[in-house]
Amino acid sequence: MLFRRSTLRLASLCTHVSTQRFASTKTLKETLQEVIPAKQEQLKSLKAKHSQKVIGDVKVENIIGVPALKRLLPAAPGGKEIIAESMLWLLLTGKVPTEAETRQLSRELAEKGDLPTYVEKLIDGLSPSIHPMTQLGIGVAALNHDSEFQKAYESGIKKTEYWTHTLEDCLTLIARLPALAARIYRNIYRQGAEAPAIDKDLDLVGNYTALMGYGANKDLTEYLRLYISIHGDHEGGNASAHTAHLVGSTLADPYLAYSAALFALAGPLHGLANQEVLRWQLAMLKELGGNITLDNIKDYLWKTLKSGQVVPGYGHGVLRKSDPRFIALQEFCDTRPDLLKSATIQLVKKTYQVAPGVLTEHGKTKNPWPNVDAASGCVLYHYGLTEFKYYTVIFGVSRALGALTQLVWARALGLPLERPKSVSMDTLQDMISKGA
Ligand SMILES: CC(C)(COP(=O)(O)OP(=O)(O)OC[C@H]1O[C@@H](n2cnc3c(N)ncnc32)[C@H](O)[C@@H]1OP(=O)(O)O)[C@@H](O)C(=O)NCCC(=O)NCCS
């Protein structure tokens, strides 16, 4: 394995990172500098030796699972759930961070977390009736005003240096997302109430809930730590991560690439599903009144399907069994008696008993099992964050971990501009008839 470390580069990096340095810990960037050369070599060698080789299918069980991550990754001080920083570190470097490395990264993000005034003004000027996801996408795109990558590109940096400036932008964006998302929340739902200052000793999600005005709500904070960590990534093939990759492949800066990803996430077949699940469940609760029996839920499922709608929270483009993240959220609920008493959580559990059967009988979906969104919003609702139109914004804060990690690696490996092949239907017909 190649192992390279440039003290010169490190000296310049240190100007960007935390002023508080935990003894004998490496920063995220230093760790990445060690990991990237080996991966670059690996890609070169793979392309040279095996570019024509067909590989087998990758199954979900072959990939490190959510339960293993929950055991391995550090939690916040005083908390039990893994935190976004430890997940980010793992996604970027492939290594499990130590507690000290996680805390150091938390501090680095907290120090970068304040929004520039021009973005505050921009967001404050938007009508509260504009959907929170639209506002988030606008805010993220505008943050590119400060893009290090864009500046460096204009000054004529080498291709091999792209990733370092991309990383700077990605970390700044991840750091600023809580302040941006919380400002949108306060503007729309709290008449623009003043937010507390970012606490430099708190993790990213701890600060996010505090900025939204839920700092004292420890249950919500712990839940969001888990939710944001496990929602961060699930293979780059999902629509939002792919959008970030596609736009990023044009060498657009990370802010523009992630803003585009957010608009993909805003679709009801993707991220908006968690808003839709809750809307659907509340409508079912209203219609069934106190009569929540399995048979009544079945009837409601059929009514949804017969009216031509999808059952939100069920099905998946890739998975063919219950989403492990859905199971992780169920386990979170199972350890908390207050959640088990909640009407919406009970409805999630009962729906899980009958929906796979109904969807199988319906016969269309390839995967009749629940995805993570079947449960995610109900817990937020129970813990008092009831404005479900906002839920996809939380997903947007989370998905940045995966999509932006992918962008750093795309630049480190020098991946090419993505060019989708496009043919007309006539050409396709022609190709088929010629047996091409
Ligand atoms: C996630 C989703 C978009 C995947 O779509 P997909 O890859 O096309 O899934 P499939 O191949 O299983 O779809 C085959 C058919 O089953 C239907 N189907 C899939 N999931 C369904 C569901 N939950 N309810 C009803 N019908 C469903 C599709 O609409 C499609 O119908 P069509 O042939 O008339 O177009 C789809 O399952 C869905 O719409 N789920 C509900 C929304 C949701 O929960 N999204 C969050 C995903 S994490």
The ligand as a Gaussian input file, in Angstrom:
#p B3LYP/6-31G(d) Opt

LIG

0 1
 C      -39.143000       3.342000      -4.634000
 C      -39.841000       3.143000      -5.960000
 C      -39.889000       4.504000      -6.690000
 C      -39.026000       2.168000      -6.807000
 O      -39.574000       2.150000      -8.097000
 P      -39.237000       1.005000      -9.137000
 O      -37.763000       0.744000      -9.135000
 O      -39.891000       1.366000     -10.423000
 O      -39.941000      -0.253000      -8.440000
 P      -40.504000      -1.558000      -9.132000
 O      -39.608000      -2.008000     -10.228000
 O      -40.796000      -2.492000      -8.027000
 O      -41.862000      -1.016000      -9.791000
 C      -42.673000      -1.870000     -10.577000
 C      -44.106000      -1.387000     -10.518000
 O      -44.558000      -1.493000      -9.151000
 C      -45.072000      -0.259000      -8.727000
 N      -44.749000      -0.058000      -7.323000
 C      -43.529000      -0.048000      -6.758000
 N      -43.627000       0.268000      -5.459000
 C      -44.931000       0.449000      -5.211000
 C      -45.650000       0.840000      -4.058000
 N      -45.046000       1.108000      -2.912000
 N      -46.985000       0.966000      -4.164000
 C      -47.613000       0.705000      -5.332000
 N      -46.990000       0.366000      -6.469000
 C      -45.644000       0.245000      -6.387000
 C      -44.348000       0.773000      -9.577000
 O      -45.043000       2.009000      -9.595000
 C      -44.282000       0.083000     -10.909000
 O      -45.543000       0.233000     -11.498000
 P      -45.683000       0.455000     -13.118000
 O      -45.169000      -0.816000     -13.726000
 O      -47.151000       0.678000     -13.308000
 O      -44.848000       1.634000     -13.456000
 C      -41.268000       2.569000      -5.776000
 O      -41.180000       1.379000      -5.054000
 C      -42.222000       3.532000      -5.089000
 O      -42.826000       4.362000      -5.766000
 N      -42.365000       3.438000      -3.723000
 C      -43.197000       4.352000      -2.999000
 C      -42.463000       5.677000      -2.774000
 C      -41.326000       5.515000      -1.797000
 O      -41.477000       4.961000      -0.728000
 N      -40.159000       6.086000      -2.148000
 C      -38.984000       6.074000      -1.276000
 C      -37.936000       5.175000      -1.807000
 S      -36.581000       4.994000      -0.696000

